[in-house]
């Protein structure tokens, strides 16, 4: 075996998968996983752990996997992560743990994410349970939102002995894991539901269909319901638009709405009474992971799909793997192109999108070269549907109904330190509600730090 090259992983053929919603990546077999694990050098000062937002003992779990002790491998992962099967699928390992792997200097980094996924999947498929004997301390914490930040915070607090109750606004727990990420990247019934159930097995209670700010308030949770602290992990579900003419036309969606209706409300399945009207030619505006998810979903629903992005391929913020999968499946990329108007017919339905060619100028605040219009170079793409994937911001409902909770100009909750302590006493926050739309693993990191901060505050630990 060539130690410099990783063991290849099986995937569905692009020609087949573009017509179904089954998972694209098929995962390692046990033999493949142990061979890949054997590539790990077990570094004495592992840089991969430093770059992992939740500090998983990566060499430790891989060492157990090498030995064939898969339950032991999961026990090590579970010390720091409650969602291993999810992280193994959707986290950008290539820019985090794997980026620091020594083998990646002259060859290919160890497939840390794929190994984490294998361990979690093996334990689930073989019905192996970890023991959870926890003594309770009598204190209660409310968690708002059951996405990655809320689930992580709740799980960690439960392990510390707290009685934790999660309040979720939708009818199913999981947050962005169920409404935002498509089935072909993250299976809901097997992977997401199982990991949510693992958090519940720690003693966490989850109540759905509760909109905080309407059904209940944070003030009420603290003063009337008797909770000792509150963590806000409500995400960022308010979509952004460009403000160009025609954005109110019929056939214009936010990526958030489009994905929610497909992922959570099963619009892609026959027999569900929540269909989504979509034409044969679809434009997705944006270049992030959500844009790739929307484009690949629309493709599977039978459309010709164009991704319209104002910078070049080098600046695409989406994961390389997601861009590659989209290209393999037939998504068309119109780069250095920016919409200036959405065209519509006399009935108000989308007929096309007018764009202008761009060139890259000097770097902006983000460090990426700023796109600049090239005057006169306009074009029209005939389209039936336009999906705007330009990011999201937090819904202001919670901040507007909570006394003393400061927000910034982006409507994000202001925190005082890395534990997520807000300007309201006994209230912590983390994830997209604080940062705006970001990654699953960064939301988990915020939930983990908040759990530690809440524990320090309630136990008066200096």
C-alpha positions as CSV (number, residue, x, y, z in Angstrom):
1,X,0.0,0.0,0.0
2,X,1.3,3.5,-0.9
3,X,1.1,5.4,2.3
4,X,1.1,8.8,0.4
5,X,-2.3,8.0,-1.2
6,X,-5.6,7.7,0.6
7,X,-7.9,4.7,0.0
8,X,-10.5,5.6,-2.6
9,X,-14.1,5.8,-1.4
10,X,-17.1,4.6,-3.4
11,X,-19.7,7.0,-4.8
12,X,-22.8,6.6,-6.8
13,X,-22.2,7.1,-10.6
14,X,-23.1,10.7,-11.5
15,X,-25.4,9.6,-14.3
16,X,-27.4,7.6,-11.9
17,X,-27.4,9.8,-8.8
18,X,-28.5,12.9,-10.7
19,X,-31.9,11.3,-10.9
20,X,-32.3,10.2,-7.3
21,X,-32.0,11.5,-3.7
22,X,-30.0,8.6,-2.3
23,X,-26.7,9.4,-0.6
24,X,-23.9,10.2,-3.1
25,X,-20.9,9.0,-1.0
26,X,-21.3,5.3,-0.1
27,X,-18.6,5.3,2.7
28,X,-15.8,2.9,3.5
29,X,-16.1,-0.8,4.2
30,X,-14.5,-2.0,7.4
31,X,-11.5,-3.3,5.5
32,X,-11.1,0.0,3.6
33,X,-11.4,2.0,6.8
34,X,-8.8,0.0,8.7
35,X,-6.4,0.3,5.7
36,X,-6.9,4.1,5.6
37,X,-6.5,4.3,9.4
38,X,-3.2,2.5,9.1
39,X,-1.8,5.4,7.1
40,X,-2.0,7.7,10.2
41,X,1.4,8.4,11.7
42,X,0.1,8.9,15.3
43,X,2.0,12.2,15.6
44,X,3.1,13.0,19.1
45,X,2.0,16.6,18.6
46,X,-1.0,16.2,16.4
47,X,-1.7,19.3,14.4
48,X,-5.1,17.9,13.3
49,X,-6.5,18.1,16.8
50,X,-5.5,21.8,17.1
51,X,-7.4,22.6,13.9
52,X,-10.6,20.6,14.9
53,X,-13.1,23.1,16.2
54,X,-14.3,20.6,18.9
55,X,-10.8,19.2,19.6
56,X,-11.6,15.5,18.9
57,X,-8.7,13.2,19.8
58,X,-8.2,12.2,16.2
59,X,-5.0,10.0,16.6
60,X,-6.7,8.3,19.6
61,X,-9.9,7.3,17.7
62,X,-7.9,6.3,14.6
63,X,-5.6,4.1,16.8
64,X,-8.6,2.2,18.1
65,X,-9.9,1.8,14.6
66,X,-6.5,0.3,13.5
67,X,-7.0,-2.3,16.3
68,X,-10.5,-3.1,15.2
69,X,-12.0,-1.6,18.4
70,X,-14.7,0.4,16.6
71,X,-16.8,0.9,19.8
72,X,-13.7,2.2,21.5
73,X,-13.1,4.6,18.6
74,X,-16.6,6.0,19.0
75,X,-16.2,6.4,22.8
76,X,-13.1,8.6,22.1
77,X,-15.0,10.7,19.5
78,X,-18.0,11.0,21.8
79,X,-16.0,12.7,24.5
80,X,-16.0,15.8,22.3
81,X,-18.7,15.3,19.7
82,X,-22.4,14.3,19.9
83,X,-22.9,14.3,16.1
84,X,-20.1,12.2,14.5
85,X,-22.0,10.7,11.6
86,X,-23.2,14.2,10.7
87,X,-19.7,15.8,11.0
88,X,-18.1,13.0,9.0
89,X,-20.4,13.9,6.1
90,X,-20.8,17.7,6.0
91,X,-17.8,19.3,7.8
92,X,-15.1,20.9,5.7
93,X,-12.3,18.7,6.9
94,X,-10.1,19.7,4.0
95,X,-9.7,23.2,5.5
96,X,-9.6,22.0,9.1
97,X,-8.1,18.8,10.5
98,X,-7.1,17.2,7.2
99,X,-5.4,20.5,6.1
100,X,-2.9,20.0,9.0
101,X,-2.2,16.3,8.4
102,X,1.6,15.7,7.9
103,X,1.0,13.2,5.1
104,X,-0.7,16.0,3.2
105,X,2.6,17.8,2.7
106,X,4.0,15.3,0.2
107,X,1.0,13.2,-0.4
108,X,-2.7,13.0,0.5
109,X,-4.0,13.7,4.0
110,X,-5.6,10.9,6.0
111,X,-9.3,10.8,5.3
112,X,-10.2,11.8,8.9
113,X,-13.8,12.8,8.0
114,X,-14.6,9.6,6.2
115,X,-13.1,7.6,9.1
116,X,-15.2,9.4,11.6
117,X,-18.3,8.7,9.4
118,X,-17.4,5.0,9.2
119,X,-17.0,4.6,13.0
120,X,-20.4,6.3,13.6
121,X,-22.2,4.4,10.9
122,X,-20.8,1.1,12.0
123,X,-21.9,1.6,15.6
124,X,-25.4,2.6,14.4
125,X,-25.8,-0.2,11.9
126,X,-24.6,-2.8,14.4
127,X,-26.8,-1.4,17.2
128,X,-23.9,-0.8,19.6
129,X,-24.8,1.4,22.5
130,X,-22.5,3.5,24.7
131,X,-23.2,3.5,28.4
132,X,-24.6,6.8,29.7
133,X,-24.7,6.8,33.5
134,X,-25.2,10.4,34.6
135,X,-26.0,11.8,38.1
136,X,-28.2,14.9,38.0
137,X,-27.3,18.1,39.8
138,X,-30.9,19.5,40.1
139,X,-30.4,22.6,37.8
140,X,-32.4,23.2,34.6
141,X,-31.3,24.8,31.3
142,X,-33.4,25.7,28.3
143,X,-32.0,25.5,24.8
144,X,-33.6,27.4,21.9
145,X,-33.2,25.5,18.7
146,X,-32.3,21.9,17.9
147,X,-29.7,22.5,15.2
148,X,-26.0,21.6,15.6
149,X,-25.4,24.4,18.2
150,X,-28.4,23.5,20.3
151,X,-27.9,19.7,20.2
152,X,-24.2,20.1,21.1
153,X,-24.9,22.4,24.0
154,X,-27.7,20.3,25.3
155,X,-25.7,17.1,25.0
156,X,-22.7,18.5,26.8
157,X,-24.9,20.0,29.6
158,X,-26.7,16.7,30.0
159,X,-23.4,14.9,30.5
160,X,-22.5,17.4,33.2
161,X,-25.7,16.5,35.1
162,X,-28.1,19.3,34.0
163,X,-31.8,18.7,33.2
164,X,-32.0,20.2,29.7
165,X,-35.1,21.0,27.5
166,X,-34.8,22.0,23.9
167,X,-37.5,24.1,22.3
168,X,-37.8,23.7,18.5
169,X,-40.0,25.9,16.3
170,X,-40.5,23.4,13.5
171,X,-42.3,20.1,13.7
172,X,-39.2,18.0,13.6
173,X,-35.9,18.4,15.5
174,X,-32.5,18.9,13.8
175,X,-32.6,22.5,12.6
176,X,-30.5,23.1,9.5
177,X,-29.6,19.4,9.5
178,X,-33.2,18.5,8.5
179,X,-34.4,21.6,6.6
180,X,-31.2,22.9,5.0
181,X,-29.0,20.0,3.9
182,X,-30.4,17.6,1.2
183,X,-31.0,13.9,1.6
184,X,-28.3,13.0,-0.9
185,X,-25.7,14.6,1.4
186,X,-27.2,13.8,4.8
187,X,-29.9,11.1,5.1
188,X,-32.5,12.2,7.6
189,X,-34.3,9.0,8.7
190,X,-31.0,7.0,9.3
191,X,-28.3,9.5,10.3
192,X,-29.9,12.7,11.6
193,X,-32.8,11.1,13.6
194,X,-30.4,8.6,15.1
195,X,-28.0,11.2,16.4
196,X,-30.9,13.3,17.7
197,X,-32.1,10.2,19.5
198,X,-28.6,9.8,21.0
199,X,-28.8,13.3,22.5
200,X,-32.3,12.4,23.9
201,X,-30.8,9.2,25.4
202,X,-28.6,11.5,27.5
203,X,-31.8,12.7,29.2
204,X,-32.4,15.8,27.0
205,X,-36.1,16.6,26.4
206,X,-37.1,18.1,23.0
207,X,-40.4,19.9,22.5
208,X,-41.3,20.8,18.9
209,X,-43.7,23.4,17.4
210,X,-42.6,26.0,20.0
211,X,-41.8,29.4,18.5
212,X,-39.8,31.3,21.1
213,X,-40.9,34.9,21.0
214,X,-44.5,33.8,20.3
215,X,-45.4,30.7,22.1
216,X,-43.1,31.4,25.0
217,X,-40.4,34.0,25.7
218,X,-36.9,33.8,27.2
219,X,-38.1,36.2,29.9
220,X,-40.8,33.7,30.8
221,X,-38.4,30.7,30.7
222,X,-36.2,32.4,33.3
223,X,-38.9,34.0,35.5
224,X,-41.9,31.7,35.3
225,X,-40.7,28.3,34.0
226,X,-37.9,28.1,36.5
227,X,-34.9,27.5,34.2
228,X,-31.5,28.5,35.6
229,X,-30.1,29.5,32.2
230,X,-30.9,29.7,28.6
231,X,-28.9,29.0,25.5
232,X,-30.0,30.5,22.2
233,X,-29.0,28.4,19.2
234,X,-31.9,29.5,16.9
235,X,-29.8,29.7,13.7
236,X,-30.1,32.2,10.9
237,X,-33.2,31.5,8.8
238,X,-34.0,35.0,7.4
239,X,-32.9,35.0,3.7
240,X,-31.1,37.9,2.0
241,X,-31.9,39.2,-1.5
242,X,-30.1,41.4,-4.0
243,X,-32.6,44.2,-4.2
244,X,-32.7,44.1,-8.0
245,X,-35.9,44.7,-10.2
246,X,-38.1,41.6,-10.6
247,X,-37.2,39.8,-7.3
248,X,-40.8,39.7,-6.3
249,X,-41.8,37.8,-9.5
250,X,-43.5,34.4,-9.3
251,X,-40.8,31.7,-9.5
252,X,-38.2,33.5,-7.4
253,X,-37.3,31.6,-4.2
254,X,-34.8,32.0,-1.5
255,X,-32.5,28.9,-1.2
256,X,-33.8,28.6,2.4
257,X,-37.4,28.2,1.3
258,X,-36.6,26.0,-1.6
259,X,-34.5,23.6,0.4
260,X,-36.9,23.6,3.4
261,X,-39.8,22.6,1.2
262,X,-37.8,19.8,-0.4
263,X,-35.9,18.5,2.6
264,X,-38.3,18.9,5.5
265,X,-41.6,18.9,3.7
266,X,-40.6,16.2,1.2
267,X,-41.6,18.2,-1.9
268,X,-39.5,15.9,-4.0
269,X,-41.5,12.8,-3.1
270,X,-44.7,11.7,-4.7
271,X,-47.7,11.4,-2.4
272,X,-46.7,14.4,-0.3
273,X,-49.1,17.4,-0.5
274,X,-46.3,20.0,-0.3
275,X,-45.1,20.2,-4.0
276,X,-43.0,23.0,-5.2
277,X,-43.6,24.6,-8.6
278,X,-40.4,24.7,-10.5
279,X,-39.7,25.2,-14.2
280,X,-37.3,23.4,-16.6
281,X,-34.6,26.0,-16.5
282,X,-33.4,27.1,-13.1
283,X,-30.8,29.8,-12.1
284,X,-29.1,29.6,-8.7
285,X,-27.5,32.8,-7.7
286,X,-24.5,32.4,-5.3
287,X,-21.5,30.1,-4.9
288,X,-21.6,28.7,-1.4
289,X,-22.5,25.2,-0.1
290,X,-26.2,26.2,0.1
291,X,-26.1,27.2,-3.5
292,X,-24.6,23.8,-4.5
293,X,-27.3,22.1,-2.4
294,X,-30.1,24.1,-4.2
295,X,-28.6,23.5,-7.6
296,X,-28.1,19.8,-7.2
297,X,-31.6,19.5,-5.7
298,X,-33.2,21.3,-8.7
299,X,-31.2,19.1,-11.0
300,X,-32.7,16.0,-9.4
301,X,-36.1,17.5,-9.9
302,X,-35.5,17.5,-13.6
303,X,-34.3,21.0,-14.4
304,X,-31.4,22.3,-16.4
305,X,-29.5,24.2,-13.7
306,X,-27.2,27.2,-14.0
307,X,-25.1,28.5,-11.0
308,X,-24.6,32.3,-11.5
309,X,-21.7,33.6,-9.5
310,X,-20.0,37.0,-9.7
311,X,-16.4,35.8,-9.0
312,X,-14.3,33.2,-10.6
313,X,-14.1,29.5,-9.8
314,X,-11.1,30.1,-7.6
315,X,-13.2,32.3,-5.2
316,X,-16.1,29.9,-4.9
317,X,-16.8,29.6,-1.2
318,X,-18.4,26.1,-1.5
319,X,-16.4,23.0,-0.6
320,X,-14.3,21.6,-3.5
321,X,-16.1,18.3,-3.1
322,X,-19.5,19.9,-3.5
323,X,-18.4,21.9,-6.6
324,X,-16.9,18.7,-8.1
325,X,-20.0,16.7,-7.5
326,X,-22.2,19.4,-9.0
327,X,-20.1,19.5,-12.1
328,X,-20.1,15.7,-12.5
329,X,-23.9,15.7,-12.2
330,X,-24.3,18.3,-15.0
331,X,-24.8,21.7,-13.2
332,X,-23.7,24.5,-15.5
333,X,-21.5,27.3,-14.0
334,X,-21.8,30.8,-15.3
335,X,-18.9,32.5,-13.5
336,X,-17.9,36.2,-13.5
337,X,-21.5,36.9,-14.1
338,X,-23.9,39.0,-11.9
339,X,-27.7,39.4,-12.1
340,X,-29.0,42.9,-12.6
341,X,-32.7,42.2,-13.3
342,X,-35.2,39.3,-13.2
343,X,-37.5,39.4,-16.3
344,X,-41.2,38.4,-16.1
345,X,-44.2,38.0,-18.3
346,X,-47.5,39.9,-18.1
347,X,-48.7,37.4,-15.4
348,X,-45.7,38.1,-13.2
349,X,-43.9,34.7,-13.8
350,X,-40.2,34.6,-14.3
351,X,-39.0,34.4,-18.0
352,X,-35.3,35.1,-17.7
353,X,-32.5,36.7,-15.8
354,X,-30.5,39.7,-17.1
355,X,-26.8,39.6,-16.1
356,X,-23.7,41.6,-16.6
357,X,-20.2,40.3,-17.1
358,X,-17.7,40.9,-14.3
359,X,-13.9,41.1,-13.8
360,X,-11.9,40.8,-10.7
361,X,-10.4,44.0,-9.2
362,X,-8.4,44.6,-5.9
363,X,-9.0,42.4,-2.8
364,X,-11.9,43.5,-0.5
365,X,-12.2,43.1,3.3
366,X,-12.6,39.3,3.0
367,X,-9.3,39.1,1.1
368,X,-10.9,38.0,-2.1
369,X,-10.6,40.1,-5.2
370,X,-13.6,42.3,-5.6
371,X,-15.8,41.8,-8.7
372,X,-16.3,44.8,-10.9
373,X,-18.8,45.2,-13.7
374,X,-17.7,45.4,-17.3
375,X,-20.0,48.1,-18.8
376,X,-21.9,47.1,-21.9
377,X,-21.4,43.3,-21.5
378,X,-25.0,42.3,-20.7
379,X,-26.7,39.0,-21.4
380,X,-30.1,37.4,-20.8
381,X,-30.5,33.8,-19.8
382,X,-34.0,32.4,-20.4
383,X,-35.2,31.0,-17.0
384,X,-38.4,29.7,-15.4
385,X,-37.1,29.7,-11.8
386,X,-34.6,31.8,-9.9
387,X,-33.2,30.7,-6.5
388,X,-31.3,33.3,-4.5
389,X,-28.6,31.8,-2.3
390,X,-26.9,34.9,-0.9
391,X,-26.7,34.0,2.8
392,X,-29.1,34.4,5.7
393,X,-29.4,36.4,8.9
394,X,-31.1,35.6,12.3
395,X,-34.8,36.2,12.7
396,X,-35.2,39.2,15.0
397,X,-38.2,37.6,16.8
398,X,-36.2,36.4,19.8
399,X,-34.1,39.6,20.2
400,X,-37.2,41.8,19.9
401,X,-39.1,39.9,22.7
402,X,-36.2,39.6,25.1
403,X,-35.3,42.4,27.5
404,X,-31.6,43.5,27.6
405,X,-30.5,41.3,24.7
406,X,-28.2,43.3,22.5
407,X,-27.9,42.7,18.7
408,X,-25.6,44.2,16.1
409,X,-26.5,45.9,12.8
410,X,-26.6,42.5,11.1
411,X,-29.4,41.4,13.6
412,X,-26.9,38.9,15.2
413,X,-26.9,38.5,18.9
414,X,-23.9,40.2,20.6
415,X,-21.8,38.0,22.9
416,X,-19.3,39.1,25.6
417,X,-16.7,36.4,25.3
418,X,-16.1,33.0,23.6
419,X,-18.5,31.2,26.0
420,X,-21.4,33.0,24.3
421,X,-22.4,35.1,27.3
422,X,-24.8,37.7,26.1
423,X,-25.8,41.1,27.5
424,X,-28.7,39.5,29.3
425,X,-27.9,37.8,32.6
426,X,-28.0,33.9,32.5
427,X,-28.6,33.9,28.7
428,X,-26.0,32.5,26.3
429,X,-26.0,32.3,22.5
430,X,-24.0,30.6,19.8
431,X,-23.9,29.4,16.2
432,X,-25.5,31.2,13.3
433,X,-27.7,33.3,15.6
434,X,-24.4,35.0,16.6
435,X,-22.2,34.7,13.5
436,X,-24.8,34.6,10.7
437,X,-24.8,31.6,8.4
438,X,-21.7,29.4,8.9
439,X,-20.8,25.7,9.1
440,X,-22.2,22.9,11.2
441,X,-18.9,22.3,13.0
442,X,-18.5,26.0,14.0
443,X,-22.0,25.9,15.4
444,X,-21.1,22.8,17.4
445,X,-17.9,24.5,18.6
446,X,-20.1,27.4,19.9
447,X,-22.5,25.1,21.6
448,X,-19.7,23.3,23.3
449,X,-18.1,26.5,24.6
450,X,-21.5,27.8,25.8
451,X,-22.1,24.6,27.7
452,X,-18.8,25.1,29.5
453,X,-19.6,28.7,30.2
454,X,-23.1,27.9,31.5
455,X,-21.6,25.3,33.8
456,X,-19.0,27.7,35.1
457,X,-21.6,30.3,35.8
458,X,-24.1,28.0,37.5
459,X,-21.5,26.3,39.6
460,X,-19.6,29.6,40.3
461,X,-16.4,28.2,38.9
462,X,-13.7,30.8,38.4
